[in-house]
Amino acid sequence: MQHATCVCGNRLFFENTACLACGRTLGFVPETVRLHPLEPHGDHWQPAESDGHTPLRQCANRHTAATCNWMLPADADGRLCRACRLSRVIPDQAVPGNQRRWHTMERAKRHLVYGLLRLHLPVEDRDSAETPGLAFDFKEDMADGTPVLTGHAGGVITINIAEADGDRRESMRLAMGEPYRTVLGHLRHESGHYYWERLVRGTGWHQGFRERFGDETADYAAALRRHHHTPDEHWRDHYISAYASAHPWEDWAETWAHYLHLRDTLETAADLGLIEADAEQYRRFRASNTDFRQLLGEWMRLTVIMNSLARSVGAPDTYPFSLNPAVCSKLEFVHGVVHAAGMED
């Protein structure tokens, strides 16, 4: 995550809608993948630090519970920004608590989309995409008690909005024996299924995928049943998580999510000066480092810092995972797929 600076010199953060020092209006511009201080431009807006920029307008969700701070070109079709257009189903806003839950979902989704744009990955809604686009359904359990299952199918990522409730999410984490469970983690995991279909299936990467992750044609339902009844006790030797051992698709999705964690966190750390990085290193952290082993080494050093800081205040480890050699190889494979898909500075 890159941060920005207001014209007054104050540091700006990704979710800010106004500078907390001078009050200037802010907006995230997907075309530049940056948060900008804005100034009026007729009936529209433009970045304060750049003349001649395409006039912008605010996303219609800026003044809803979503509190979106993204911008879109003034002449764009529709009223929603590039991130909000991806939401196909949102929870009933009249139900108590749902505005807060929707806010949590949209905030995490914007963070996901930011990371995808930083890596130059295709992010297209289902109306404009020539290939199957991406959509999000944020749903609640049915009135008759039928649960909504979080998952992915054909480009549609469904998330049960109960995941926005911290107590519910924590109880599920404990019940599933998970070391980590967040809304952003869910979104990154499910996006992995989508990008597997777009970037790996039927491509030159497919055989390499099978060599590292296994044959995805293995019966998926049977694999999940087997995982839940007789989990692999030795999963730590080959996988990033216990769930990754269930099936090659889940191994890929878990590894993909951790790759996104790695890229975003390294960029944030370099931006905030938590790790030493000269101009060339910083460029690699935020863009197209082809030396994955160096990237991985920086990540391992950073996770020691993160976990040590958390322990110093009595909090759980921020990154409670170990990267065995098999996982490192899989992460490197994901890096290659992402890089080939268009990641360049």
N, C-alpha and C positions, 0 to 999 in steps of 0.2 A: 504494500500500500504506500503510494506516494502522498505526501502532504504538500500543501501549497502555502503561500505567504500572501497576506493581504497587502494592498498598496500602503497601508499604515504600518506594515512591518510585523503584524501579529500572525502567529502560526494558525493555519486553518486545518480543520479535520474533515474527513470524508463526508460526514453526515451534517455538517454545518449548513444552515440556510442563510445565516447572516454572521458577519464578523462580530465576535464577542467583545472586541475592543472599540471599534468605530461604528458598528451597526450596518456596514455596507452589505447590500444584497449579494448573495453568492449563488453560483449554479455550477453543477457538474456538466461538462460538455463531452458527450461520448466520442465525438470526432477527434478531440485532442486527448481524451482519456485523462482529464485533469479537472479539478475544482478551480473555478475562476472567480475572482472578485468581479462584479458586474457594474455597468453603468447604463442608464437609460439611453436608448437609441430610437428616437421617435416613439412609436407605440410598443417598441420591443426592447431588447437588451443586447449588449455586446460585451465581451471581456474588456475590463478596464485597461489592461496592459497591451492591447493590440488594436490598432486602427484597421478598418477595412474588413473586419471579420464578418462572416455571414450573420445577418440579424437573427436573433434567437428569441424564443418565447418559453415560458415556464410550462412544465408538465402540469396537466390538469389535476394530478394527484398531489400537488404541492400543499393544498389546503384541505386535504382529506386526512383520515387517520394514517394513511401511508406516509405522509410527510415527505414526499419525494422532492429532492432538490435538483433533479436532472433537468436539462434543457433540450429543446429540439429546434431545428431550423424554423424560422418564422413562416416559411412557405410549405412546411411539411404537411402531409395529409394527416388527419386525425388530431386528437388532443393529448395523446399520451406519448411519453418518451419511449426510447428504445427498450428500456427495462420494463416499464409498466405495461407495454403492449404485449409482453409475453404472458401476462396473467390472464388465463382464460376463465377461471372460476375463482371468486373471492368469497369469503364467509359472509353470511347475513349480518349486516352492520347493526341491525336492530336488536340482536341477541346480546345481552350483557356480557362484556368481556371480549367480544369478537373484534371490536375496533383495536384493542390492544394486541390481540393475537395477529390480526392482519398486519398491523404495524411491524411486529416482530418478523413476520414472514417476508414482507417486502424489503425491510432493511437488510436481511440476510441475502435475499435474492439480488439486490443491487450490489452487494459485496461480491457475490459469485460472478455476476455479469462483468463487473469491473475487472476481476482477475482474468476472465476469458478474453476480454478485449485487450488487456495488456499483453497477452500471449498471442494476439492476432488470430484467435480461433474464430470460426464462423459462428455468429450469433444472429439468427434470423427468426422472425416470428413466422407463424404458419401461414399467414396471408401473403407475405412477400417472398417467401423462400421458394426457389425452384426445386430444391430437394426438401425432404421433410424437415420442417422448421421445428422450433422449440416452443413448448407451452408449459404453463404451470397451473395446476388445479389445487387450490388451497381449500380443502373440504373438512367438514366436521362429521362426526359419527351420525348415522341415520337416526331418525326419531324412534324407530323400533329397536334401537340398540345395536344394529349391524355396524361393525367398525369399518372405518375407512382405512385402507392399508396404504402405507407409504410405498411408493415404487415408481417404476418407469415402464411405459409401453408406447412404442412408436413415436417417440419424441415428446410425449406428454409426461411430465413429472408431477406426481400426485403426492401431496404432503398432508397428513392429518394435522389440523391446526392445534390439536391438543399438545403437539410438540412445542408450542410457544409457551406453555405453562411450565415453569421451572420445576414445580413439585411433581407433576406428571412425568416430565422428562427424566427427572432423577430417579423416580420409582421404576421406570422402564429400564434405565441404565443398570440399576442394581439387579433387577429381575433377569436381565439378559447377561449379566456378568461382564458388562462393558467398562473399559477404563475411561471412556470419553463418549459424550453424546451431546451434540449441539445442533441447532437448526442449520447453521452454515455447513456443518459436517454432513448432514443429511443431503443438502442441496448439492454439495460437491460430489458426494458419492453417486447420487442418482444421475447427475450430469455425465458421469463416467460411462454409464450405460448408453446414453444418447451418443456420446462421441465415439464409443466403440463401434456403433452401427455406422457412423458417418466416416470415420477415419481408418478403421481396421478391417471390418467385415468386407471380404471380397477384394481386398487391396493387396499390394505387395508386402504389407505388414502382417498379413493373416498367419502365414506359416511361422514367422518369428514369434507371434503371440502364442501359438500353440506350443512351441518349444519351451516357452518360459512359464506360461500360465496353465497349459493343459488344453484338452480338446473340449471346446464349448458345446459340442453336440451331445455330450453326456446328459442323460435325463435330468433336467433342472429340478423338477418337483421332487423326484426321488432323492436327489443330492441334498436338498434342503431338509427333507424328512430324516435322512441319515445323519445330517449334521446336528439336528436338534435332539435326536435320540442317542446317538453315539458319537459325540464330537471327537475330533482328532486331538488326542492329548499331547501330541508333539508338534502342534501347529507353529510354535515359536521357531522351529528350525527352518521353516520355509515361507512363512507368511507374515504380513504386517499385523494381522488380527486373527482372532479365532474365526470370525465370520468369513474372512477371506478364504479359509480352507474349505468352505462349503461347496464351491463350484468355481470354475475358471472365470465366469462372468463376474462373480462377486469378488474374486481375487483382483481382477482388473479394476473394478469400480473402487474398491478400497485403496488400491495402489494409486489410482488416478487422484482420488481425494487427497491422499497424503502428498502427492506431487504438487497439487494446488496449494496445500498448506505450506509446503516448503518454499515455493516461489514467492507467495505473497508475504510470508513472514520474513524471509531474507530481504526482500525489497524494503519492508517497513524498518527492519533493523538497520540497514544501510542508510536509509533516509533520515533516521533519528540519531545516527551516530553511535549506535550500540555495538556495532562491529566496525573495525577499521576497513575502509574501502577507498582506494584512490578512484579517480574518474573512470578508468578503464574497468576496474572491478565493479564499480557501481553500475556501469552500463550493462555488464554481464548479469548482475543480479536482477536488473529490471527488464532485460530483454533476452538476447539470444546467445547465452553462454553455451558454446558447443563442448567445452571441457566439463562434462558432467561430474567427473570425479572431484574436481576442485569445488564445484558447487555443493556436492554432497559433504565434502569435508567441512566447508563453512557451516552447513546446516547442522552437522553433528556438534560442532563447537558451540553454535548458538543455542541448541537445545540444552546443553549443560548449563549455560548462563540462565536460560529461561526457567529451568527446573530449580536451580539453586536460588534464584530470586523468589520463586513461589514458596519454597521451603522456609525462606527467611521470614516470611510473614505467616507461616503456619497454614499455607494453602496447599492443595494437591498439586502434583506435578502438572505443569502446563502441557507437556508433551510426554505422556506416559507410554512410550513405545520404544522398542529396540529394532534396529535395522540390521538383520542378518544378511549374509552375502547374497542369498537368493532374492531377498527384497530389494537390495541395492541394484541387482541386475534388472529386476522388473521396473524399478524407478527409472533406470537409465533407458530402458526400452520405451517407456511412456515419454520421456524427454525427447527421444528420437522422433516419435510419432508427432508430438506437438511441434517440434522444430520444423519438420517436413511440411506440416500443415500451413505454415506461413509465418512462423515466429521469426521476426527479424527487426533489427533496430532501425 
